[in-house]
Amino acid sequence: MEREALKQKLTELAETEKTSTHIEGLLFSMLPYIGDLDPILRDRLIYGLANKWITQGLVSPSVMNQILDELLTERYLYKKEKYTRSFTTLWIAAILYRHRKEAFLSADAIERVFQALLTYFQQETVGEGYDETYGWVHTLAHAADALDELIQLAELTNDQRQTVAGEIINKMAFPYYVLSHEEDERMTIAIHSALRNGLSPDIVGCMVKEKASEVIAFWPEVTEANLHIRANYKQFIRSLYFCLSDFPSLKKTLHGCEQLFSAIYHKKPSS
């Protein structure tokens, strides 16, 4: 379907709140435009309706599998264009959410998603949040939503959850951009899900503390990248501290990590 015809059709569906009898065909027409620069088409219409249809169970498992296969390719998850990558992860999050409700993905499919999301996440260098002209970029926040859904899958092992949590902790020492659109809180939600699903708070605490020591070691050399790393990681620690109130031993470790950063300026003793 041509772009303008698609936008008109989706606008009608969104405004009337009707459910089309041709949802699955529309989804495949929407896929090529999931990274469109028009924020109304990309975010409110294409993502908004796709997310609704998928999470409400209006899309068949076979179609969701077909869509997922397409999303895990260089045309989408690894595409050079940042909006396509970013909104691809949101579609993946919706499909994983639906799998948690009706378990239609095979073990092989889940393993492919696990590997693909981690590879993408490791490679992502765009940290922009919102653009006045083109709307939400939010690559890291959207990736956090997909990782959060992945972490909650019953099929994942605690070793895999630890791997995902470790990647998140490493990523939040982000050198390319000052993260200012609550990416830290979205990542914290994923860490919280890992803890609630069996990952040891002690393991999380050790990973956070080890990364904090690495980040602080950068501090004597003042570069733009090191300043970004320090600001982003310190904010992430603070988000973890305030959001993980149900894990008191981990909060104590997080407080100690934050004090290491504060000591740089205030000469506070570490704990």
N, C-alpha and C positions, 0 to 999 in steps of 0.2 A: 504494500500500500504506500502511496506517495505521502511524503511528510505532512503536507497541509491537510490532506484528506484524513490522515491518521489523527492529527491534532483536533480537527473538527469532531471526529467521531468520539474521541476520548473526552473532549470537553462536554459533549452532550451526555455521555454516561456519567461523568462526574457531577454535573449540575442536576441531573434528574435522579441520581443515585439508583438508577436501574442496573440490573445485571444483564449483560448481553448474553444471548444464546450462543455466541461465537467467541467466547472468551479465549479458548485455546488457540484459535487462528489469530486472534488479535495479539496475543502474547508474542507469537513469532514475528508479527509485523512490527511490534514495539521494540524487539531486541536490537535491531540495528541503530536505534536512536536513543539508547539508554544513556549515552554520554553527550547528547545534544546540548549545544550552548544556550539554548532557550530554557531558562530555569522553570518556566511554567510547564513546558512540554516534558522536560527531563524529570523534574522532581515531583511536582504536584500531580501531573497526569500519568506519565509512564510508571515511575516508581510507586506513586501513591496507589494507583489502581492495581498494578501487579502485586504489590505487597498485600493489599486487601484480598484479592482473589486467591492468592496462594495460601496465606495464613488462615483464611476462612474455609479452606478445604474445597474450593470450587474448581480446582485444577487436578486432573488425573495424575496418579503416580508416574505413568509412562511418559506423559508430557513433561512433568517436572524433571524426570531423569534426562530427557532429551535436552531440555533447557540447560540443566546443570553441565552436561557434556560440552555444550557450546560455550558456556561461561568460563570454563576452566581452560581456555585457549588463549593464544596470543591475540586473537581478535577482540578479546574482552579483558580478562584479568591481567594480562601482561601487555596490553596495548600501550603505545607511547602516549596517547592522549589521556590526561589525568582524570577528566570527568568520567570517561568510560570505565577506567579502573575502579574509581571510587564508587560508582553506582552499581558496578558488577558485584562488589562485596555485599551491598545491601540486598541484592537479589539472592545471593548465596545464603545470606542470613535468613531470609524468608523461607527458603527451601529447607534449610536445616531445622528451623522452628517447626515447619510442617512435619518433617520426619519424626521429630520428638513426639508428635501427636499420633502418628499412624505407622511409623516404621516401614518405609517403603524403599529405602536405600540399601543396597547390598554392602557387605563388608568391604569389597573392593572399591566401591564408590566412595565410602567414607574415608578410606585410606587415601584415595586420590585427592579428596577435598582437603584432608589434613596436610598432605605434602604440598599441594598447590597453594593453599593459604599461607603456610609458613614461608614458602619460597617467595611469594609475592611480598609478604610483610617485611621480610629481610631486605628486599630490594627497594622498597618504596622510599623516596627521598623528598617527596612533596609534603610540606607541612602547613599549607594554607588552610584557613578555615572558611571564610566567607568573602565573596567578591561582590561589590556593589552592583556590578553589571550582570554577572553570570550566576550569582547565587552561591549556594553551598558547594564548596570543594570537599573539605572534611575527609580527606583520604584516610587519615589515621583513625579518626572517630568511627567512620564507617567500617574500617577493618576491625576495630575493636568490637563492634556489634556482631560481625561474622565470627570472630574468635570466641566471643561469649557464647554464641549458640553452639559452636563446635565443642567447647569445653563441657557443655551440659549434656552432650550425647551419652547415653548409657553405654554405648559400645566403646567409648574411649577408656584407656587404662590410666591409672594415676601417673605412670611414667610419661604418657603422652600429655597429660594435663600439666605435668611439671615442665615438659619441653615448651608448651605454649606459654606458660607463665614466665619461663625464663626468657623467651623471645620478647614478650611484652616489657619485662623489666629492662632488658638491654635496649629496646627501641626507645624507651622514654628518656634515655640519655641521647636525645636527638640533636645532631650537630648542625642541621641545615636551616633551621628556622625556629624562632621563638613561638612555641605553641600557646595560643591565647584564646582558643575557642572550646575550652573544657575537654580537650582530648584526654587530659589526665584523669578526669572523672569517668569517662567512658572506659578507659583501660582498667581503672580500679574496679568497675563493675565486673569485668571479665575475671580479674584476680579473685574477687569475692566469690564468683561462681565456682572457680577451681577449688577454693577452700571449702565451700558448702558441699561440693561433690567428692570430698575425700582427700584433697591434697593437704599435706601437713603444714600447719602454720610455721613450724620450725624451719622447714625447707624454704618456704617463701621468705622468711626472715633472713636466712643465710644468704639467699640470692640477692636480696635487696641490699644487705650490708656489704657484700662483696662488691657489688656494682658501685655503691656509694664510695667505697675506698678508691676504686679506679677513677671515678669522676673527680674526687678531691685531689688526687695525684696530678691531674691536669692543671690545677689551678695556678701554680707558680708561673705558667706560661700564659699570658693574656693574649688570646686570639679570639676572633669573632666566633669561631666554631666552639671553642672551649667555654665561652660565655653562654652560648646557646645550650650546650650540654648541661652546664651547671644549673642554669635557671630552670630548664625543663625537668631535670631529674629531681631537683629540690621540691618543685611544685608537685610532682608525682608522689614523692614520699609524704608530703602533707595531705594530699588527697587520700592516700591509703590510710594514714593515721586517723583521719576523721570519719572515714567510711567503714572501717573495720572494727567497730566498737565491740562486736561479739567475739573478738579474738584478742583478749587482754595481753597475753604473752607476746604476741606479734606487735601489738601497739607499743609495748615497752621497747622492743627492738627498733621500731620505726622512730620513736622519740629519740633514741640514742643516735640514729643515723642523721636525723634533722639537726641535732646538737653539733654533730661534726661539721656540718655546713655553717651553722651559726658561729661556731668558734673562729672561723676565718676572720670575721669582722669584730666579734664581741669578746673574743678570748675566753669563751665559756669552756669549761672542762667537758670532755666527751664522757659518755656513760655507756 
